[in-house]
Amino acid sequence: MAKRTIDSELFAEAREYLVGGVNSPVRAFNYAGCDPLIIKKGRDSKVYDYDGNKYIDYVLSWGSLILGHANPGVIKDIKKVIENGLGFGTTNEYEVGLAEIIMKAIPFIGKIRFVSSGTEAVMGAVRLARGYTKRDKILKFERSYHGHADYLLVKAGSGLATLGLPASAGVPHDFIKDTLISGYGDKKAVRNIFKKHGKKIAAVIFEPCGGNYGVMPPDIDFLKYLRAIIAKNRALLIADEVMTGFRFDFGSLSWKLGIVPDIICLGKIIGGGLPIGAYGAKEEIMNHLAPLGDVYQASTFAGNPVVMQSGLSTLRELGKLKNRYSFLSELTGYLAESIRESAKERNIELVVKNFGSMFSLKFKEKRQFQRFYRKLLGSGVYFAQSEFEANFLSFSHTRADIEKTICVAKIALDAI
Ligand SMILES: *Cc1c(COP(=O)(O)O)cnc(C)c1O
């Protein structure tokens, strides 16, 4: 087992200054029941801690790094931009370049707006939908996660699920009175909600593939139903593709599934590892945003040149790998199936879900996950530290990485 003494000291120090030693809850590794990984550097599919241990990384900055860590081309391009200053708060050539490459890949976007996080993208999209339709209510699904806006932190996945919280304290009841909730895939519930509130619903927001309550593959039949009932009621469909955008294909997953949303939210991958969010729709909707329209949304840092160049270089590199997405899916499928089989051979109840290059694990008991996880980490494999978070592959993961991971997973399953 790898020693992690310097890491532990660093975390003890972090706890003196940061709440729980972290700036985002799941990073504390509470669910996994072990000391968190403090990462010094990353290269390709690997990250390194301060004790000099190497790990195959399946978290990849929460799915942001589809090319792996420190892609040389991307880093080189960013360095060039940095030399000229870090930001000006005005329009720059890089944001135009990033907009162009995204809009070519996702043809239903007529105009796009960049922000600095996925949370902001969703908040902007919901405000735009409300301003455009002149309606207040929104519908979201249980177990989906759309960032930390007050009115969306209800029955949400990700950190809330990991901590077992139904909602966040500090959200006034009035702020969530316009948030309607249904189970994902529950046509009857959706029908009843539209029957009751149809004329008041501005938008329905969904994740084309759930990734914040384990991996929840798309229910295409349900999504078609949703698309139709939304159109009939003149509401808008918001696809939260902060995680799924450019993850399954060079573009939108909803589009690939044949479901065209009215507004799409992007984030994670399109920033190449730097903080980003974006939302887009056809022009007629987007033109309701200020300065052209009366829906206000502004930002100091949106469209920052360094971030935009990072996204642009990432998508340019990714564009060259367009035809290799299916290979990435196959590799993920092979890894998932191997772990599934290994658990079965050992009579361990383990649900492994996978879709494209995402996978998640759910043991019968949390204790089992904790034992499995600690063994994994101690043997140089870094999985998401909660069963509710998704794991990802990147284009820098090799077959050898996968074989090693399968090998280590078997040892970890033996330790349960
Ligand atoms: C990560 C994520 C968000 C929030 O993005 P942040 O950049 O963390 O604010 C929203 N929706 C989905 C589906 C996500 O995966």
The ligand as a MOL file (V3000), in Angstrom:
LIG
                    3D

  0  0  0     0  0            999 V3000
M  V30 BEGIN CTAB
M  V30 COUNTS 15 15 0 0 0
M  V30 BEGIN ATOM
M  V30 1 C -20.8760 19.8460 -12.9170 0
M  V30 2 C -22.3100 20.0510 -13.2640 0
M  V30 3 C -22.9580 21.2700 -13.0340 0
M  V30 4 C -22.3250 22.4030 -12.2720 0
M  V30 5 O -21.1920 22.9040 -12.8830 0
M  V30 6 P -20.1460 23.7500 -11.9900 0
M  V30 7 O -19.1000 24.1550 -12.9840 0
M  V30 8 O -19.6590 22.8110 -10.9280 0
M  V30 9 O -20.8790 24.9000 -11.4170 0
M  V30 10 C -24.2540 21.4170 -13.4880 0
M  V30 11 N -24.8850 20.4230 -14.1260 0
M  V30 12 C -24.2930 19.2360 -14.3680 0
M  V30 13 C -25.0400 18.1800 -15.1050 0
M  V30 14 C -22.9960 18.9990 -13.9340 0
M  V30 15 O -22.4380 17.8100 -14.1370 0
M  V30 END ATOM
M  V30 BEGIN BOND
M  V30 1 1 1 2
M  V30 2 1 2 3
M  V30 3 2 2 14
M  V30 4 1 3 4
M  V30 5 2 3 10
M  V30 6 1 4 5
M  V30 7 1 5 6
M  V30 8 2 6 7
M  V30 9 1 6 8
M  V30 10 1 6 9
M  V30 11 1 10 11
M  V30 12 2 11 12
M  V30 13 1 12 13
M  V30 14 1 12 14
M  V30 15 1 14 15
M  V30 END BOND
M  V30 END CTAB
M  END
